[in-house]
């Protein structure tokens, strides 16, 4: 399948239109935010007045006062309650989190999931055995959508950036994941039902509590609303103690049993296994695909002509033993990742194609806005770099490319934001991290992580494996540089430490400049120093005759350094689920008596590009339909042929529910009609030109309006009668 470059995709909105929409959406969000605050204040005041009026009614009843006065007081109270009810309805309507496109989100999601499972986009795995939480099978249309998303990902990133693609095993030896830190730190915080032992993710329970209160408790004060929103914004930054404190403060209990919960504690998410029949080589199912790229850096660097920058990419399965899987495809135990590791000189993080994304403007959520409880803001990417919000050009370039990728797939620009990691949320070695978050009926979902991981990964594997994973910059002329020289005296070390000599030599040679100069100063002033050797797990006494530390001026012909890594990591299943939600809508049948489901997939990801069927059962029409099918197959266009006798309107409805963009109807032996899914407009095309027309529009060579301009419009009351 062929695609155009991102700058010429046919389904991108014109820049001016996109800017206007974004500006309008931001204005509406701000208006809705202030409207919600005003409504909550008004509701609180109204509740106070109602309470006061209720007291008046009770006093009048108890004192057996004049009946007319009591009736008037009750009438006033009822009027106040009606006003309260009206404010509550307005407050519910103003809450963007309670509905999707004006429809209650629970109703919307139920209809969507029912359609996805009924049409076999995906289904629970091992369904006949009651299934296993967090595992799903993709059916035929789901497989096609996933395949198309991955094909477009390869075109948009791997081909566009000339990346090196690899495919590494899912089973990974423990030593690799020990070096990367996964064995010790790849954890989520878990709590247990203290009576049944059922496990839950602590942060999920707190998030659910806050969201439910915000959506359903209309009596919340403005201050309490701000507090809960702040908790949601800071959730990923909470320590185990802070998380446990909030769970107790809010009285959160086990969802099913209402029993008390334990304090949060870490749970490692990796599936453990062993390699070989003896079981002596411990391993894990990989929790990410990145480590396979890092351990192959040396060979990939050589393959690339020993030049930086370059990027390696991998698509593959990853595995995480989720504590309590839920939310369908959003949190599963086996999933597809598409990851990129872009290796760059840490002293030069510019990007030659940065100018292509510098003027993109979209919702960004810097950490300062999160810390102060503010909403995401529209920022121009170039401004975010120039003011230091985004750390460097290469990181910004990939943020921009991710934005283009997601919006061209069909993700709504108004429901996409880039959230910066908070300081404590970010790994200690990272320079900057952003998540592409997509809003769906479950809230804002992290779908892509874009991180500047510095040189941590390559250094960690270099130290653990003993293989230097470094790059070289050759100088045009030799340079004089001051170098740290550490010279262990092996004879003296051997006499003093015997079998431990090698480990002590390695530890001395691995000292950084600051530590080495401190050792030198201690040896010169005291003649000996206590030196910690990690591999021995203890400190040893080093004397001045055992090592010399100095700085020398040397001529160097090259610079040897460990590259930094910019890593965009894509959760393909999450992107696909959000795409399902953003593409799904219902519309009335022509008779107005039925709601018809439609997926408005862009052609690039649609599971089937077109359908072919004769208007009526007729051997001549069926022969033409089969002829067109053969030409579509030859052009590499996925399609479905339908020669059943079902009415044309019902066949259109069936294909619309699968998201098929075009329907070809054979109603003569020389020409056919092509119907576009969303507008339902039709054109008439000669049979021999059909495949070329469909290919042009599905590949993005021409737009549907281009096609409509070239070919005559078709209108038929017979064809449309059943729609």
C-alpha atoms as one frame of an Amber mdcrd trajectory, in Angstrom:
protein
   0.000   0.000   0.000   1.307   3.441  -0.880   0.866   6.600   1.140   1.756
  10.223   0.602   4.019  12.212   2.893   2.425  13.825   5.924   2.366  17.245
   4.291   0.066  16.093   1.491  -2.385  13.709   3.163  -5.759  14.276   1.556
  -7.770  14.207   4.773  -5.902  16.898   6.709  -7.932  20.005   7.524  -6.693
  23.229   5.931  -4.336  25.044   8.342  -6.601  28.064   8.773  -9.617  25.859
   9.458  -7.664  23.731  11.940  -6.445  26.827  13.757  -9.985  28.220  13.978
 -11.341  24.943  15.321  -8.606  24.660  17.934  -9.098  28.259  19.039 -12.870
  27.718  19.274 -12.417  24.479  21.231 -10.014  26.144  23.686 -12.461  29.016
  24.145 -15.309  26.584  24.778 -13.248  24.638  27.313 -12.432  27.842  29.183
 -16.082  28.928  29.050 -17.264  25.524  30.256 -14.722  25.570  33.091 -15.851
  28.982  34.333 -19.519  28.020  33.733 -19.152  24.886  35.867 -17.575  26.892
  38.701 -20.366  29.494  38.549 -23.054  26.801  38.494 -21.547  25.033  41.520
 -21.472  28.323  43.439 -25.068  29.054  42.428 -26.156  25.541  43.433 -24.482
  25.883  46.848 -26.276  29.206  47.420 -29.575  27.687  46.276 -29.162  24.752
  48.699 -28.634  27.233  51.557 -31.805  29.124  50.587 -33.757  25.840  50.300
 -32.592  24.776  53.760 -33.682  28.130  55.173 -37.068  27.955  53.422 -37.508
  24.374  54.659 -37.003  25.594  58.211 -39.703  28.232  57.629 -42.128  25.565
  56.391 -41.386  23.327  59.401 -41.905  26.243  61.811 -45.238  27.132  60.206
 -46.385  23.506  60.416 -45.395  23.155  64.062 -47.024  26.406  65.079 -50.280
  25.604  63.244 -50.193  29.044  61.667 -52.484  30.457  59.023 -52.936  27.833
  56.230 -52.524  30.419  53.469 -49.096  31.421  54.849 -48.062  27.741  54.997
 -49.283  27.114  51.435 -47.350  30.146  50.208 -44.201  28.963  52.002 -44.535
  25.462  50.495 -45.103  26.969  47.053 -41.899  29.020  47.443 -39.981  25.917
  48.599 -41.172  23.880  45.591 -40.185  26.690  43.231 -36.714  26.783  44.790
 -36.399  22.994  44.358 -37.335  23.310  40.689 -34.676  25.973  40.276 -32.170
  23.663  42.016 -33.098  20.830  39.659 -32.597  23.115  36.665 -29.148  24.152
  37.912 -28.223  20.478  38.459 -29.225  19.646  34.881 -27.128  22.534  33.581
 -24.219  21.382  35.719 -24.463  17.853  34.337 -24.646  19.206  30.788 -21.592
  21.425  31.372 -19.478  18.483  32.515 -17.452  17.387  29.466 -16.471  14.175
  31.237 -20.038  12.890  31.613 -20.865  12.570  27.931 -19.379  11.907  24.515
 -20.775  14.016  21.709 -23.827  14.864  23.802 -24.504  11.190  24.634 -23.998
   9.706  28.083 -20.559   8.096  28.000 -21.755   4.805  29.510 -24.479   4.510
  26.854 -22.026   5.491  24.114 -19.408   2.958  25.267 -21.955   0.148  25.600
 -23.169   0.716  22.043 -19.606   0.947  20.734 -18.330  -2.194  22.470 -21.447
  -4.114  21.439 -20.815  -3.127  17.813 -17.091  -3.958  18.000 -17.703  -7.411
  19.464 -20.733  -8.181  17.278 -18.812  -7.291  14.097 -15.716  -9.155  15.394
 -13.340  -6.215  15.586 -12.204  -7.843  18.819 -13.528 -10.354  21.359 -12.410
 -11.645  24.783  -9.832 -14.423  24.419 -10.795 -17.988  25.394 -14.418 -16.888
  25.486 -15.872 -20.428  25.575 -13.854 -21.035  28.780 -15.161 -17.818  30.386
 -12.094 -15.884  29.245  -9.100 -14.429  31.096  -9.075 -10.768  32.113  -6.737
  -8.582  30.097  -6.476 -10.840  27.024  -8.295 -10.156  23.726  -8.433 -11.571
  20.191  -8.688  -9.353  17.116 -11.238 -10.573  14.573 -11.031 -10.036  10.783
 -11.877  -6.289  10.661  -9.831  -5.635  13.821  -6.810  -7.397  12.312  -7.197
  -5.303   9.168  -7.379  -2.028  11.129  -4.331  -3.017  13.199  -2.395  -4.030
  10.088  -3.249  -0.713   8.402  -2.253   1.305  11.484   1.105  -0.480  11.626
   1.639  -0.076   7.859   1.010   3.654   8.166   3.314   3.803  11.223   6.091
   2.222   9.171   5.504   4.686   6.329   5.243   7.728   8.605   8.278   6.939
  10.760  10.491   4.089   9.500  10.465   5.064   5.808  10.236   8.828   6.316
  13.199   8.868   8.722  15.165   6.020   7.074  15.118   4.025  10.320  16.706
   0.621  10.872  13.988  -1.900  11.758  14.775  -4.928  13.919  12.797  -7.861
  15.312  13.988  -9.271  18.651  12.769 -12.198  20.814   9.960 -11.807  23.332
  11.789 -13.961  25.909  14.573 -11.945  27.530  17.329 -13.218  29.892  17.152
 -11.819  33.408  20.623 -10.254  33.149  19.385  -7.870  30.425  16.384  -6.677
  32.438  18.507  -6.508  35.591  20.835  -4.067  33.838  17.919  -1.983  32.528
  16.377  -1.712  36.002  13.164  -3.602  35.208  13.803  -6.449  37.664  14.093
  -4.035  40.579  11.838  -1.156  39.585   9.188  -2.207  37.036   6.347  -2.033
  39.543   2.885  -0.644  40.205   1.492   0.076  43.656  -1.022  -2.538  44.762
  -3.509  -2.783  47.637  -5.302  -5.889  48.898  -8.751  -6.500  50.273  -7.761
  -7.293  53.869 -10.323 -10.117  54.146 -10.477 -11.754  50.693  -6.957 -10.945
  49.433  -8.267  -9.570  46.110  -5.722  -7.186  44.579  -6.297  -3.722  43.076
  -4.118  -1.000  41.632  -4.009   1.714  44.263  -3.843   4.664  41.868  -6.818
   3.334  39.873  -9.016   3.191  42.961  -8.131   6.768  43.883  -8.612   7.977
  40.297 -12.032   6.290  40.037 -13.139   7.816  43.333 -12.154  11.339  42.293
 -13.696  11.067  38.829 -16.968   9.653  40.137 -17.250  12.419  42.751 -16.575
  15.096  40.130 -19.102  13.640  37.698 -21.926  12.641  40.030 -21.718  14.645
  43.254 -23.344  17.960  42.328 -23.154  19.242  45.893 -19.345  19.488  45.867
 -18.034  22.917  46.764 -15.779  24.750  44.329 -12.881  24.203  46.751 -13.502
  20.440  46.905 -13.723  20.267  43.108 -10.344  21.985  42.839  -8.886  19.606
  45.432 -10.069  16.495  43.562  -8.849  17.862  40.232  -5.475  18.566  41.827
  -5.308  14.972  43.122  -6.010  13.674  39.595  -3.334  15.942  38.121  -0.739
  14.893  40.728  -1.694  11.211  40.952   1.345   9.897  39.076   3.576  11.944
  41.372   2.296  10.393  44.628   4.574   8.280  46.807   3.200   5.050  48.355
   2.680   6.928  51.614   0.788   9.794  49.941  -1.359   7.361  47.961  -2.207
   5.352  51.077  -2.986   8.540  53.001  -5.468   9.736  50.361  -7.172   6.322
  50.191  -7.724   6.446  53.961  -8.732  10.118  53.965 -11.447   9.520  51.352
 -12.601   6.256  52.941 -11.951   4.206  49.796 -12.672   0.496  50.266 -12.615
  -2.661  48.123 -15.133  -2.117  45.265 -16.915  -5.487  45.518 -16.846  -6.310
  49.244 -16.489  -2.825  50.800 -13.771  -4.300  53.038 -10.808  -2.251  54.241
  -7.679  -2.113  52.066  -4.042  -2.687  52.922  -1.383  -0.007  52.590  -0.008
   0.295  49.012   3.048  -1.816  48.198   4.995  -2.462  44.948   4.219  -5.384
  42.631   6.558  -6.316  39.750   4.572  -6.516  36.511   6.819  -8.846  34.513
   5.924 -12.447  33.636   8.786 -14.633  34.870   9.921 -17.739  33.006  13.021
 -19.876  32.557  15.068 -20.647  29.475  16.054 -24.242  28.717  14.862 -27.568
  30.192  17.017 -27.310  33.314  15.456 -23.982  34.271  18.844 -22.592  35.332
  18.664 -19.525  33.065  16.037 -17.158  34.500  14.170 -14.945  32.064  11.093
 -12.812  31.579   8.587 -12.089  28.852   9.718  -8.651  27.728   7.714  -5.741
  29.184   8.837  -3.494  26.300  10.682  -3.863  22.990  13.335  -1.192  23.600
  15.986  -3.354  25.289  16.459  -5.462  22.159  17.480  -2.310  20.308  19.856
  -1.096  23.033  21.787  -4.358  23.277  22.215  -4.342  19.474  23.475  -0.733
  19.360  27.081  -1.620  18.515  26.104  -3.622  15.416  23.449  -1.127  14.315
  25.929   1.750  14.664  28.415  -0.125  12.463  25.645  -0.981   9.951  24.833
   2.737   9.745  28.411   3.547   8.738  29.361   4.529  12.315  27.420   7.764
  11.940  25.037   9.631  14.234  22.238  10.448  14.462  20.287   7.361  13.451
  17.138   5.629  14.643  16.197   1.991  15.113  12.592   0.800  15.323  10.779
  -2.339  16.392   7.177  -3.544  16.353   6.351  -6.479  18.570   4.461  -8.039
  21.444   5.098  -7.024  25.040   3.762  -8.525  28.260   2.773  -7.018  31.607
   1.092  -8.919  34.411  -1.454  -6.199  35.154  -2.834  -6.214  38.685  -6.484
  -5.686  37.731  -6.963  -5.429  33.947  -9.994  -3.453  32.808 -11.161  -0.948
  30.206 -10.996  -3.365  27.272  -8.024  -2.814  24.978  -6.702   0.021  27.145
  -5.154  -2.164  29.847  -4.218  -5.679  28.796  -1.590  -8.278  29.662  -0.303
  -8.842  26.128  -0.158  -5.998  23.653   1.623  -4.608  20.621   4.245  -1.885
  20.992   5.889   0.123  18.240   9.028   1.771  19.605  11.729   4.016  18.198
  15.174   4.648  19.673  16.729   7.709  18.055  20.433   7.894  18.943  21.919
  11.380  18.975  25.038  13.230  20.127  24.230  14.560  23.636  26.048  17.789
  22.742  23.935  18.390  19.620  20.215  17.608  19.855  19.199  19.726  16.876
  17.234  18.051  14.070  17.593  18.811  10.342  13.821  18.517   9.771  12.739
  20.475  12.842  11.540  23.340  10.614   8.832  21.026   9.203   7.020  20.880
  12.567   8.009  24.168  14.211   4.724  25.934  13.337   2.386  23.158  14.482
   0.039  24.331  17.226  -1.874  21.977  19.509  -2.892  21.288  23.110   0.070
  20.915  25.451  -0.010  20.391  29.207   3.297  21.563  30.723   4.067  20.549
  34.288   3.586  24.131  35.563  -0.080  24.075  34.470  -0.575  20.679  36.101
   0.987  21.778  39.393  -1.293  24.819  39.598  -4.472  22.961  38.568  -4.830
  24.742  35.231  -6.000  23.186  31.953  -3.916  22.299  28.914  -3.129  25.216
  26.613  -2.638  25.651  22.888   1.063  26.152  22.183   3.081  26.574  19.015
   5.738  23.856  19.086   8.537  26.264  18.166   7.578  28.547  21.062   7.568
  25.577  23.470  11.182  24.857  22.491  12.368  28.466  22.541  10.975  29.114
  26.029  12.409  25.863  27.406   9.112  24.022  27.926  10.335  21.267  25.574
  13.961  20.355  26.234  15.386  20.173  22.706  14.662  20.207  18.959  14.842
  16.451  18.377  12.364  15.730  21.166  10.080  18.449  19.776  10.435  17.057
  16.248   9.127  13.678  17.356   6.311  15.287  19.366   5.272  17.051  16.156
   5.534  13.876  14.080   3.461  11.947  16.643   0.790  14.678  16.475   0.637
  14.380  12.671   0.554  10.579  12.825  -2.345  10.432  15.284  -4.470  13.115
  13.623  -3.985  11.577  10.181  -5.146   8.221  11.571  -8.433   9.843  12.582
  -7.810  10.970  16.177  -9.664  14.223  16.861  -7.314  17.192  17.249  -9.571
  18.653  19.911  -9.303  15.483  22.029  -5.539  15.062  21.835  -3.003  16.668
  24.161   0.668  16.290  25.054   1.250  16.127  28.811   4.685  16.720  30.299
   5.794  14.373  33.066   5.979  15.894  36.523   9.435  16.159  38.102   9.071
  13.158  40.457   7.122  11.169  37.866  10.021  11.362  35.408  12.906   8.882
  35.598  15.960  10.362  37.324  18.084  10.005  34.190  15.563  11.538  31.757
  16.034  15.066  30.391  12.352  15.505  29.470   9.266  13.307  28.894   5.880
  13.921  27.259   2.854  11.658  26.847   0.439  11.922  23.937  -2.902  11.532
  25.708  -6.191  10.916  23.900  -9.533  11.694  25.473 -12.145   8.942  25.286
 -15.084   7.793  27.403 -12.607   6.581  30.064 -10.967  10.010  30.312  -7.491
  11.034  29.126  -5.519   7.933  28.128  -1.744   7.814  27.631  -1.158   6.277
  24.178   2.359   7.420  23.211   5.337   8.280  25.407   8.045  10.547  23.954
  11.107  10.704  26.216  14.656  12.020  26.156  16.259   9.152  28.107  19.760
  10.695  27.993  22.499   8.023  27.858  21.163   5.861  30.694  20.296   2.674
  28.773  23.497   2.333  26.783  25.637   3.067  29.853  23.727   0.529  31.944
  24.247  -2.237  29.365  27.883  -1.218  28.814  28.637  -1.563  32.525  26.758
  -4.848  32.955  27.999  -6.574  29.777  31.526  -5.155  29.659  30.950  -4.197
  25.997  31.409  -0.467  25.303  28.276   0.866  23.565  29.775   4.143  22.394
  30.066   6.373  19.339  33.071   8.199  17.895  33.549  11.688  16.529  36.763
  11.961  14.503  38.526  15.338  14.632  39.786  17.001  11.454  42.976  17.796
  13.373  44.306  16.391  16.687  43.135  18.250  19.799  44.979  18.708  23.055
  42.717  17.728  25.956  43.225  17.267  29.675  42.607  13.626  30.542  42.169
  11.853  33.841  44.710   9.033  34.160  44.101   6.302  36.762  46.919   3.751
  37.049  46.354   0.889  39.509  49.583  -0.793  40.668  48.512  -4.377  40.141
  51.488  -5.953  41.935  50.770  -4.094  45.187  47.021  -4.693  44.889  47.641
  -8.390  44.275  49.838  -8.694  47.343  47.253  -6.934  49.489  43.995  -8.370
  48.156  44.998 -11.562  46.320  41.859 -13.053  44.624  39.953  -9.772  44.826
  42.602  -7.845  42.885  40.715  -7.852  39.572  37.496  -6.439  41.013  39.353
  -3.684  42.859  41.314  -2.741  39.716  38.052  -2.528  37.746  36.441  -0.368
  40.435  39.409   2.025  40.541  39.484   2.370  36.754  35.731   3.062  36.697
  35.967   6.112  38.985  34.596   9.359  37.569  36.701  12.508  37.738  35.186
  13.879  40.950  35.649  10.641  42.893  39.173  10.099  41.517  40.314  13.578
  42.572  38.877  13.009  46.067  40.817   9.736  46.310  43.988  11.516  45.105
  43.615  14.266  47.747  43.067  11.718  50.546  46.093   9.648  49.507  48.322
  12.711  49.395  47.170  14.002  52.817  46.705  10.720  54.736  48.542   8.096
  52.706  45.458   5.861  52.526  41.689   6.010  51.839  38.615   3.863  52.435
  37.339   2.862  48.975  33.927   1.282  48.355  33.970  -1.659  45.900  30.379
  -2.420  44.831  31.207  -5.807  43.335  32.642  -6.914  46.688  29.895  -5.254
  48.693  32.350  -3.627  51.080  34.996  -0.934  51.504  38.728  -1.659  51.306
  41.747   0.382  52.358  43.732   1.703  49.414  47.264   2.985  50.133  49.249
   5.539  48.160  51.533   2.846  46.659  48.559   0.996  45.144  47.237   3.573
  42.663  48.256   6.859  41.040  45.780   9.495  39.892  46.812  12.384  37.670
  45.709  14.672  34.895  47.703  14.809  31.699  47.537  16.792  28.499  47.090
  14.394  25.622  46.536  14.706  21.910  43.343  13.011  20.772  42.205  12.224
  17.243  38.626  11.470  18.165  35.983  11.958  20.835  34.439   8.841  22.341
  31.014   9.285  23.937  27.797   7.487  24.860  24.873   8.682  22.694  21.654
  10.029  24.142  18.358   8.405  23.178  15.061  10.020  22.177  12.361   7.360
  22.524   8.817   7.555  21.122   6.901   4.476  22.327   3.436   3.697  20.878
   0.766   1.556  22.543  -0.915   0.319  19.367  -3.941  -1.265  21.076  -4.699
   1.926  22.994  -4.423   4.037  19.850  -6.765   1.663  18.019  -9.366   1.728
  20.805  -9.328   5.546  20.910  -9.605   5.546  17.113 -12.701   3.332  17.423
 -14.280   5.836  19.818 -13.346   8.919  17.778 -14.659   7.322  14.573 -17.935
   5.931  15.895 -21.269   7.712  15.559 -24.918   6.951  14.827 -27.272   8.496
  12.286 -30.935   8.118  11.459 -32.048   5.831   8.684 -33.783   7.577   5.803
 -37.155   6.539   7.199 -36.119   8.018  10.554 -37.181   4.927  12.484 -33.757
   3.414  13.166 -30.329   4.464  14.502 -27.554   3.224  12.195 -23.986   2.728
  13.453 -21.128   4.176  11.405 -17.322   4.137  11.721 -15.866   7.110   9.844
 -12.382   5.597   9.469 -10.055   7.517   7.139  -9.315   5.343   4.110  -5.736
   4.793   5.314  -6.928   2.652   8.256 -10.333   1.384   7.091 -10.421  -2.444
   7.352 -11.964  -2.743   3.881 -11.546   0.031   1.305 -14.693  -0.663  -0.694
 -17.565  -3.043  -1.243 -18.903  -4.276  -4.593 -22.448  -5.465  -5.159 -25.058
  -5.593  -7.925 -28.146  -3.471  -7.410 -30.385  -6.479  -8.008 -29.760 -10.184
  -8.526 -28.914 -10.440 -12.198 -26.326 -12.706 -13.847 -24.993  -9.855 -16.046
 -24.576  -7.526 -13.041 -22.942 -10.308 -11.013 -20.436 -10.931 -13.826 -19.552
  -7.207 -13.846 -19.185  -7.247 -10.049 -16.715 -10.145 -10.284 -14.802  -8.345
 -13.060 -14.460  -5.234 -10.861 -13.401  -7.432  -7.932 -10.554  -8.878 -10.003
  -9.350  -5.403 -10.999  -9.430  -4.239  -7.372  -7.433  -7.294  -6.303  -4.845
  -6.600  -8.999  -4.542  -3.017  -7.707  -3.985  -4.267  -4.136  -7.235  -2.795
  -2.796  -8.978  -4.690   0.015 -12.651  -5.110  -0.767 -15.701  -7.280  -0.186
 -18.085  -8.539  -2.854 -21.731  -9.068  -1.918 -24.092 -10.734  -4.381 -26.853
 -11.523  -1.882 -30.372 -10.386  -2.600 -30.543  -8.097   0.449 -31.831  -4.581
  -0.240 -29.200  -2.058  -1.272 -29.926   0.149   1.738 -29.275  -2.675   4.190
 -26.054  -3.574   2.413 -24.930   0.054   2.678 -25.765   0.024   6.397 -23.771
  -3.194   6.941 -20.668  -1.775   5.288 -21.015   1.610   7.027 -20.964  -0.264
  10.336 -17.606  -1.743   9.322 -16.265   1.669   8.362 -15.932   0.903   4.636
 -15.351   4.295   2.924 -16.706   3.456  -0.559 -19.445   1.272  -1.992 -19.526
   0.317  -5.677 -22.993  -0.541  -6.958 -23.397  -2.304 -10.303 -26.618  -1.077
 -11.921 -25.601  -1.285 -15.627 -23.101  -3.311 -17.633 -21.012  -0.270 -18.649
 -20.910   2.067 -15.652 -21.295   1.810 -11.892 -21.958   4.190  -9.003 -19.437
   4.866  -6.232 -20.937   6.011  -2.916 -18.933   7.814  -0.225 -19.756   6.618
   3.291 -20.076   9.850   5.312 -21.723  12.201   2.814 -23.610   9.364   1.042
 -22.898  11.238  -2.211 -22.601   9.129  -5.354 -20.816   9.503  -8.679 -21.002
   7.492 -11.890 -17.792   5.912 -13.234 -16.929   3.696 -16.209 -16.222   0.094
 -15.181 -12.621   0.081 -16.443 -11.788   3.199 -14.379 -13.228   2.038 -11.057
 -10.071   0.467  -9.598  -7.954   3.509 -10.482 -10.443   5.926  -8.927 -10.704
   3.956  -5.663  -6.923   3.506  -5.461  -6.267   7.233  -5.996  -8.610   8.303
  -3.223  -7.663   5.569  -0.718  -3.928   6.222  -1.259  -4.444   9.960  -0.853
  -3.420  10.879  -4.392  -6.760  12.654  -4.863  -9.534  13.711  -2.505 -13.198
  12.765  -2.758 -14.065  16.357  -3.850 -11.460  15.965  -6.639 -13.223  12.800
  -7.770 -16.640  14.449  -7.567 -15.429  17.329  -9.720 -14.236  14.929 -12.423
 -17.143  12.473 -12.531 -20.886  13.168 -12.833 -23.022  13.000  -9.700 -25.563
  10.197  -9.481 -28.974  10.449  -7.889 -31.384   7.547  -7.763 -34.471   7.234
  -5.612 -34.338   3.485  -6.157 -30.794   3.165  -4.803 -31.404   5.438  -1.815
 -34.864   4.167  -0.940 -33.817   1.863   1.865 -31.070   4.018   3.429
